[in-house]
């Protein structure tokens, strides 16, 4: 595995921590569902992998241990697939419609006196996550109704 792929996994994990898990965003962004599924997989799949290994070696015998181990490694890799997707998504540029929404949220935050550092002229999904998290924490609860 190259250093770039490890960086993508790391970015995906950081992105999952930054993204606001609000019910209003579940219908709009797939990140919410992917993060929830990845978190669930991180908690449950190691247990399933261990149980699978012991059940298969118990019933099929020691000769099937390599196949059981391969299946366990496949099961354990599933959360990594979620973090990889999140890492790739965090580095994608926002489409024009979402970029406009990002700039509107940023303007609304500045109007409210919240210090916002604009990162670039072409925002990425990670920038959107930071702006949304800041908006949910600093603005009133009804701010999102203007856009959804």
mmCIF file of the C-alpha atoms, coordinates in Angstrom:
data_MODEL
# 
_entry.id   MODEL 
# 
loop_
_atom_site.group_PDB 
_atom_site.id 
_atom_site.type_symbol 
_atom_site.label_atom_id 
_atom_site.label_alt_id 
_atom_site.label_comp_id 
_atom_site.label_asym_id 
_atom_site.label_entity_id 
_atom_site.label_seq_id 
_atom_site.pdbx_PDB_ins_code 
_atom_site.Cartn_x 
_atom_site.Cartn_y 
_atom_site.Cartn_z 
_atom_site.occupancy 
_atom_site.B_iso_or_equiv 
_atom_site.pdbx_formal_charge 
_atom_site.auth_seq_id 
_atom_site.auth_comp_id 
_atom_site.auth_asym_id 
_atom_site.auth_atom_id 
_atom_site.pdbx_PDB_model_num 
ATOM 1   C CA . UNK A 1 1   ? 0.000   0.000   0.000  1.00 0.00 ? 1   UNK A CA 1 
ATOM 2   C CA . UNK A 1 2   ? 1.449   3.330   -0.997 1.00 0.00 ? 2   UNK A CA 1 
ATOM 3   C CA . UNK A 1 3   ? 1.737   6.416   1.144  1.00 0.00 ? 3   UNK A CA 1 
ATOM 4   C CA . UNK A 1 4   ? -0.909  8.166   -0.969 1.00 0.00 ? 4   UNK A CA 1 
ATOM 5   C CA . UNK A 1 5   ? -3.483  5.488   -0.173 1.00 0.00 ? 5   UNK A CA 1 
ATOM 6   C CA . UNK A 1 6   ? -2.721  5.732   3.533  1.00 0.00 ? 6   UNK A CA 1 
ATOM 7   C CA . UNK A 1 7   ? -3.198  9.482   3.248  1.00 0.00 ? 7   UNK A CA 1 
ATOM 8   C CA . UNK A 1 8   ? -6.603  8.926   1.621  1.00 0.00 ? 8   UNK A CA 1 
ATOM 9   C CA . UNK A 1 9   ? -7.660  6.646   4.504  1.00 0.00 ? 9   UNK A CA 1 
ATOM 10  C CA . UNK A 1 10  ? -6.438  9.239   6.995  1.00 0.00 ? 10  UNK A CA 1 
ATOM 11  C CA . UNK A 1 11  ? -8.302  12.030  5.198  1.00 0.00 ? 11  UNK A CA 1 
ATOM 12  C CA . UNK A 1 12  ? -11.445 9.880   5.162  1.00 0.00 ? 12  UNK A CA 1 
ATOM 13  C CA . UNK A 1 13  ? -11.232 9.336   8.905  1.00 0.00 ? 13  UNK A CA 1 
ATOM 14  C CA . UNK A 1 14  ? -10.705 13.070  9.534  1.00 0.00 ? 14  UNK A CA 1 
ATOM 15  C CA . UNK A 1 15  ? -13.550 13.927  7.160  1.00 0.00 ? 15  UNK A CA 1 
ATOM 16  C CA . UNK A 1 16  ? -15.881 11.585  9.032  1.00 0.00 ? 16  UNK A CA 1 
ATOM 17  C CA . UNK A 1 17  ? -15.068 13.408  12.258 1.00 0.00 ? 17  UNK A CA 1 
ATOM 18  C CA . UNK A 1 18  ? -15.647 16.870  10.749 1.00 0.00 ? 18  UNK A CA 1 
ATOM 19  C CA . UNK A 1 19  ? -18.886 16.137  8.881  1.00 0.00 ? 19  UNK A CA 1 
ATOM 20  C CA . UNK A 1 20  ? -21.972 17.213  10.909 1.00 0.00 ? 20  UNK A CA 1 
ATOM 21  C CA . UNK A 1 21  ? -24.324 14.307  11.467 1.00 0.00 ? 21  UNK A CA 1 
ATOM 22  C CA . UNK A 1 22  ? -27.597 16.248  11.357 1.00 0.00 ? 22  UNK A CA 1 
ATOM 23  C CA . UNK A 1 23  ? -30.898 14.754  10.272 1.00 0.00 ? 23  UNK A CA 1 
ATOM 24  C CA . UNK A 1 24  ? -31.462 17.579  7.776  1.00 0.00 ? 24  UNK A CA 1 
ATOM 25  C CA . UNK A 1 25  ? -28.376 16.533  5.804  1.00 0.00 ? 25  UNK A CA 1 
ATOM 26  C CA . UNK A 1 26  ? -29.166 12.807  5.495  1.00 0.00 ? 26  UNK A CA 1 
ATOM 27  C CA . UNK A 1 27  ? -31.451 13.315  2.479  1.00 0.00 ? 27  UNK A CA 1 
ATOM 28  C CA . UNK A 1 28  ? -29.051 15.666  0.694  1.00 0.00 ? 28  UNK A CA 1 
ATOM 29  C CA . UNK A 1 29  ? -25.583 14.187  1.177  1.00 0.00 ? 29  UNK A CA 1 
ATOM 30  C CA . UNK A 1 30  ? -24.541 10.515  1.019  1.00 0.00 ? 30  UNK A CA 1 
ATOM 31  C CA . UNK A 1 31  ? -21.739 11.245  3.510  1.00 0.00 ? 31  UNK A CA 1 
ATOM 32  C CA . UNK A 1 32  ? -24.114 10.853  6.434  1.00 0.00 ? 32  UNK A CA 1 
ATOM 33  C CA . UNK A 1 33  ? -25.122 7.341   5.416  1.00 0.00 ? 33  UNK A CA 1 
ATOM 34  C CA . UNK A 1 34  ? -21.567 6.298   4.550  1.00 0.00 ? 34  UNK A CA 1 
ATOM 35  C CA . UNK A 1 35  ? -20.231 7.588   7.877  1.00 0.00 ? 35  UNK A CA 1 
ATOM 36  C CA . UNK A 1 36  ? -22.959 5.809   9.848  1.00 0.00 ? 36  UNK A CA 1 
ATOM 37  C CA . UNK A 1 37  ? -22.361 2.552   7.955  1.00 0.00 ? 37  UNK A CA 1 
ATOM 38  C CA . UNK A 1 38  ? -18.593 2.819   8.383  1.00 0.00 ? 38  UNK A CA 1 
ATOM 39  C CA . UNK A 1 39  ? -18.901 3.502   12.110 1.00 0.00 ? 39  UNK A CA 1 
ATOM 40  C CA . UNK A 1 40  ? -21.252 0.542   12.499 1.00 0.00 ? 40  UNK A CA 1 
ATOM 41  C CA . UNK A 1 41  ? -18.919 -1.675  10.478 1.00 0.00 ? 41  UNK A CA 1 
ATOM 42  C CA . UNK A 1 42  ? -15.956 -0.583  12.594 1.00 0.00 ? 42  UNK A CA 1 
ATOM 43  C CA . UNK A 1 43  ? -17.757 -1.702  15.746 1.00 0.00 ? 43  UNK A CA 1 
ATOM 44  C CA . UNK A 1 44  ? -19.427 -4.905  14.566 1.00 0.00 ? 44  UNK A CA 1 
ATOM 45  C CA . UNK A 1 45  ? -17.320 -6.463  11.805 1.00 0.00 ? 45  UNK A CA 1 
ATOM 46  C CA . UNK A 1 46  ? -14.270 -7.374  13.943 1.00 0.00 ? 46  UNK A CA 1 
ATOM 47  C CA . UNK A 1 47  ? -16.544 -9.486  16.130 1.00 0.00 ? 47  UNK A CA 1 
ATOM 48  C CA . UNK A 1 48  ? -18.144 -11.090 13.082 1.00 0.00 ? 48  UNK A CA 1 
ATOM 49  C CA . UNK A 1 49  ? -14.705 -11.824 11.586 1.00 0.00 ? 49  UNK A CA 1 
ATOM 50  C CA . UNK A 1 50  ? -13.484 -13.586 14.738 1.00 0.00 ? 50  UNK A CA 1 
ATOM 51  C CA . UNK A 1 51  ? -16.685 -15.608 15.123 1.00 0.00 ? 51  UNK A CA 1 
ATOM 52  C CA . UNK A 1 52  ? -16.585 -16.531 11.426 1.00 0.00 ? 52  UNK A CA 1 
ATOM 53  C CA . UNK A 1 53  ? -13.000 -17.738 11.694 1.00 0.00 ? 53  UNK A CA 1 
ATOM 54  C CA . UNK A 1 54  ? -13.647 -19.927 14.726 1.00 0.00 ? 54  UNK A CA 1 
ATOM 55  C CA . UNK A 1 55  ? -16.925 -21.353 13.415 1.00 0.00 ? 55  UNK A CA 1 
ATOM 56  C CA . UNK A 1 56  ? -15.404 -22.256 10.041 1.00 0.00 ? 56  UNK A CA 1 
ATOM 57  C CA . UNK A 1 57  ? -12.271 -23.831 11.499 1.00 0.00 ? 57  UNK A CA 1 
ATOM 58  C CA . UNK A 1 58  ? -14.373 -25.691 14.073 1.00 0.00 ? 58  UNK A CA 1 
ATOM 59  C CA . UNK A 1 59  ? -16.846 -27.163 11.582 1.00 0.00 ? 59  UNK A CA 1 
ATOM 60  C CA . UNK A 1 60  ? -14.655 -27.529 8.513  1.00 0.00 ? 60  UNK A CA 1 
ATOM 61  C CA . UNK A 1 61  ? -11.383 -28.364 10.213 1.00 0.00 ? 61  UNK A CA 1 
ATOM 62  C CA . UNK A 1 62  ? -7.909  -26.899 10.248 1.00 0.00 ? 62  UNK A CA 1 
ATOM 63  C CA . UNK A 1 63  ? -7.429  -27.526 6.537  1.00 0.00 ? 63  UNK A CA 1 
ATOM 64  C CA . UNK A 1 64  ? -9.828  -24.649 5.781  1.00 0.00 ? 64  UNK A CA 1 
ATOM 65  C CA . UNK A 1 65  ? -7.947  -22.164 7.974  1.00 0.00 ? 65  UNK A CA 1 
ATOM 66  C CA . UNK A 1 66  ? -6.421  -20.252 4.997  1.00 0.00 ? 66  UNK A CA 1 
ATOM 67  C CA . UNK A 1 67  ? -9.849  -19.753 3.409  1.00 0.00 ? 67  UNK A CA 1 
ATOM 68  C CA . UNK A 1 68  ? -11.290 -18.727 6.773  1.00 0.00 ? 68  UNK A CA 1 
ATOM 69  C CA . UNK A 1 69  ? -8.473  -16.259 7.290  1.00 0.00 ? 69  UNK A CA 1 
ATOM 70  C CA . UNK A 1 70  ? -9.003  -14.787 3.814  1.00 0.00 ? 70  UNK A CA 1 
ATOM 71  C CA . UNK A 1 71  ? -12.709 -14.343 4.529  1.00 0.00 ? 71  UNK A CA 1 
ATOM 72  C CA . UNK A 1 72  ? -11.903 -12.663 7.845  1.00 0.00 ? 72  UNK A CA 1 
ATOM 73  C CA . UNK A 1 73  ? -9.534  -10.252 6.145  1.00 0.00 ? 73  UNK A CA 1 
ATOM 74  C CA . UNK A 1 74  ? -12.220 -9.406  3.599  1.00 0.00 ? 74  UNK A CA 1 
ATOM 75  C CA . UNK A 1 75  ? -14.697 -8.708  6.394  1.00 0.00 ? 75  UNK A CA 1 
ATOM 76  C CA . UNK A 1 76  ? -12.157 -6.570  8.257  1.00 0.00 ? 76  UNK A CA 1 
ATOM 77  C CA . UNK A 1 77  ? -11.428 -4.518  5.114  1.00 0.00 ? 77  UNK A CA 1 
ATOM 78  C CA . UNK A 1 78  ? -15.003 -3.294  4.732  1.00 0.00 ? 78  UNK A CA 1 
ATOM 79  C CA . UNK A 1 79  ? -14.660 -0.250  7.037  1.00 0.00 ? 79  UNK A CA 1 
ATOM 80  C CA . UNK A 1 80  ? -11.526 0.710   5.104  1.00 0.00 ? 80  UNK A CA 1 
ATOM 81  C CA . UNK A 1 81  ? -13.626 0.908   1.955  1.00 0.00 ? 81  UNK A CA 1 
ATOM 82  C CA . UNK A 1 82  ? -15.861 3.490   3.652  1.00 0.00 ? 82  UNK A CA 1 
ATOM 83  C CA . UNK A 1 83  ? -12.891 5.565   4.813  1.00 0.00 ? 83  UNK A CA 1 
ATOM 84  C CA . UNK A 1 84  ? -11.371 5.361   1.338  1.00 0.00 ? 84  UNK A CA 1 
ATOM 85  C CA . UNK A 1 85  ? -14.575 6.657   -0.249 1.00 0.00 ? 85  UNK A CA 1 
ATOM 86  C CA . UNK A 1 86  ? -14.781 9.439   2.321  1.00 0.00 ? 86  UNK A CA 1 
ATOM 87  C CA . UNK A 1 87  ? -11.141 10.380  1.730  1.00 0.00 ? 87  UNK A CA 1 
ATOM 88  C CA . UNK A 1 88  ? -11.660 10.609  -2.012 1.00 0.00 ? 88  UNK A CA 1 
ATOM 89  C CA . UNK A 1 89  ? -14.893 12.567  -1.546 1.00 0.00 ? 89  UNK A CA 1 
ATOM 90  C CA . UNK A 1 90  ? -13.257 15.066  0.824  1.00 0.00 ? 90  UNK A CA 1 
ATOM 91  C CA . UNK A 1 91  ? -10.771 16.034  -1.881 1.00 0.00 ? 91  UNK A CA 1 
ATOM 92  C CA . UNK A 1 92  ? -13.340 16.496  -4.670 1.00 0.00 ? 92  UNK A CA 1 
ATOM 93  C CA . UNK A 1 93  ? -14.284 20.010  -5.727 1.00 0.00 ? 93  UNK A CA 1 
ATOM 94  C CA . UNK A 1 94  ? -17.860 21.047  -5.068 1.00 0.00 ? 94  UNK A CA 1 
ATOM 95  C CA . UNK A 1 95  ? -20.195 21.259  -8.057 1.00 0.00 ? 95  UNK A CA 1 
ATOM 96  C CA . UNK A 1 96  ? -21.310 24.777  -8.937 1.00 0.00 ? 96  UNK A CA 1 
ATOM 97  C CA . UNK A 1 97  ? -24.660 24.535  -7.141 1.00 0.00 ? 97  UNK A CA 1 
ATOM 98  C CA . UNK A 1 98  ? -23.059 23.344  -3.905 1.00 0.00 ? 98  UNK A CA 1 
ATOM 99  C CA . UNK A 1 99  ? -20.252 25.872  -4.243 1.00 0.00 ? 99  UNK A CA 1 
ATOM 100 C CA . UNK A 1 100 ? -22.854 28.636  -4.389 1.00 0.00 ? 100 UNK A CA 1 
ATOM 101 C CA . UNK A 1 101 ? -24.513 27.187  -1.293 1.00 0.00 ? 101 UNK A CA 1 
ATOM 102 C CA . UNK A 1 102 ? -21.112 27.056  0.421  1.00 0.00 ? 102 UNK A CA 1 
ATOM 103 C CA . UNK A 1 103 ? -20.508 30.750  -0.336 1.00 0.00 ? 103 UNK A CA 1 
ATOM 104 C CA . UNK A 1 104 ? -23.985 31.654  0.956  1.00 0.00 ? 104 UNK A CA 1 
ATOM 105 C CA . UNK A 1 105 ? -23.344 29.792  4.213  1.00 0.00 ? 105 UNK A CA 1 
ATOM 106 C CA . UNK A 1 106 ? -19.982 31.496  4.512  1.00 0.00 ? 106 UNK A CA 1 
ATOM 107 C CA . UNK A 1 107 ? -21.598 34.921  3.953  1.00 0.00 ? 107 UNK A CA 1 
ATOM 108 C CA . UNK A 1 108 ? -24.289 34.160  6.531  1.00 0.00 ? 108 UNK A CA 1 
ATOM 109 C CA . UNK A 1 109 ? -21.624 33.209  9.070  1.00 0.00 ? 109 UNK A CA 1 
ATOM 110 C CA . UNK A 1 110 ? -19.687 36.418  8.392  1.00 0.00 ? 110 UNK A CA 1 
ATOM 111 C CA . UNK A 1 111 ? -22.912 38.445  8.825  1.00 0.00 ? 111 UNK A CA 1 
ATOM 112 C CA . UNK A 1 112 ? -23.380 36.851  12.237 1.00 0.00 ? 112 UNK A CA 1 
ATOM 113 C CA . UNK A 1 113 ? -19.848 37.834  13.227 1.00 0.00 ? 113 UNK A CA 1 
ATOM 114 C CA . UNK A 1 114 ? -18.327 34.372  13.070 1.00 0.00 ? 114 UNK A CA 1 
ATOM 115 C CA . UNK A 1 115 ? -14.725 34.284  11.925 1.00 0.00 ? 115 UNK A CA 1 
ATOM 116 C CA . UNK A 1 116 ? -14.484 32.162  8.785  1.00 0.00 ? 116 UNK A CA 1 
ATOM 117 C CA . UNK A 1 117 ? -11.297 31.557  6.896  1.00 0.00 ? 117 UNK A CA 1 
ATOM 118 C CA . UNK A 1 118 ? -11.964 31.065  3.218  1.00 0.00 ? 118 UNK A CA 1 
ATOM 119 C CA . UNK A 1 119 ? -9.601  28.435  1.933  1.00 0.00 ? 119 UNK A CA 1 
ATOM 120 C CA . UNK A 1 120 ? -9.829  28.757  -1.817 1.00 0.00 ? 120 UNK A CA 1 
ATOM 121 C CA . UNK A 1 121 ? -11.871 29.951  -4.741 1.00 0.00 ? 121 UNK A CA 1 
ATOM 122 C CA . UNK A 1 122 ? -12.760 26.352  -5.549 1.00 0.00 ? 122 UNK A CA 1 
ATOM 123 C CA . UNK A 1 123 ? -14.070 24.811  -2.330 1.00 0.00 ? 123 UNK A CA 1 
ATOM 124 C CA . UNK A 1 124 ? -13.917 21.080  -1.722 1.00 0.00 ? 124 UNK A CA 1 
ATOM 125 C CA . UNK A 1 125 ? -16.302 18.828  0.161  1.00 0.00 ? 125 UNK A CA 1 
ATOM 126 C CA . UNK A 1 126 ? -14.060 19.057  3.234  1.00 0.00 ? 126 UNK A CA 1 
ATOM 127 C CA . UNK A 1 127 ? -14.480 22.853  3.182  1.00 0.00 ? 127 UNK A CA 1 
ATOM 128 C CA . UNK A 1 128 ? -18.243 22.335  2.970  1.00 0.00 ? 128 UNK A CA 1 
ATOM 129 C CA . UNK A 1 129 ? -18.117 20.028  5.987  1.00 0.00 ? 129 UNK A CA 1 
ATOM 130 C CA . UNK A 1 130 ? -16.255 22.626  8.026  1.00 0.00 ? 130 UNK A CA 1 
ATOM 131 C CA . UNK A 1 131 ? -18.699 25.363  6.985  1.00 0.00 ? 131 UNK A CA 1 
ATOM 132 C CA . UNK A 1 132 ? -21.736 23.208  7.776  1.00 0.00 ? 132 UNK A CA 1 
ATOM 133 C CA . UNK A 1 133 ? -20.372 22.197  11.159 1.00 0.00 ? 133 UNK A CA 1 
ATOM 134 C CA . UNK A 1 134 ? -19.651 25.828  11.990 1.00 0.00 ? 134 UNK A CA 1 
ATOM 135 C CA . UNK A 1 135 ? -23.095 26.906  10.778 1.00 0.00 ? 135 UNK A CA 1 
ATOM 136 C CA . UNK A 1 136 ? -24.865 24.273  12.882 1.00 0.00 ? 136 UNK A CA 1 
ATOM 137 C CA . UNK A 1 137 ? -22.929 25.311  15.975 1.00 0.00 ? 137 UNK A CA 1 
ATOM 138 C CA . UNK A 1 138 ? -23.008 29.110  15.526 1.00 0.00 ? 138 UNK A CA 1 
ATOM 139 C CA . UNK A 1 139 ? -26.254 29.969  13.718 1.00 0.00 ? 139 UNK A CA 1 
ATOM 140 C CA . UNK A 1 140 ? -29.830 29.597  14.905 1.00 0.00 ? 140 UNK A CA 1 
ATOM 141 C CA . UNK A 1 141 ? -31.575 26.273  14.416 1.00 0.00 ? 141 UNK A CA 1 
ATOM 142 C CA . UNK A 1 142 ? -33.699 27.434  11.487 1.00 0.00 ? 142 UNK A CA 1 
ATOM 143 C CA . UNK A 1 143 ? -30.899 28.637  9.211  1.00 0.00 ? 143 UNK A CA 1 
ATOM 144 C CA . UNK A 1 144 ? -30.941 25.530  7.050  1.00 0.00 ? 144 UNK A CA 1 
ATOM 145 C CA . UNK A 1 145 ? -34.620 25.901  6.125  1.00 0.00 ? 145 UNK A CA 1 
ATOM 146 C CA . UNK A 1 146 ? -33.624 28.702  3.778  1.00 0.00 ? 146 UNK A CA 1 
ATOM 147 C CA . UNK A 1 147 ? -31.678 26.271  1.599  1.00 0.00 ? 147 UNK A CA 1 
ATOM 148 C CA . UNK A 1 148 ? -33.469 22.945  1.862  1.00 0.00 ? 148 UNK A CA 1 
# 
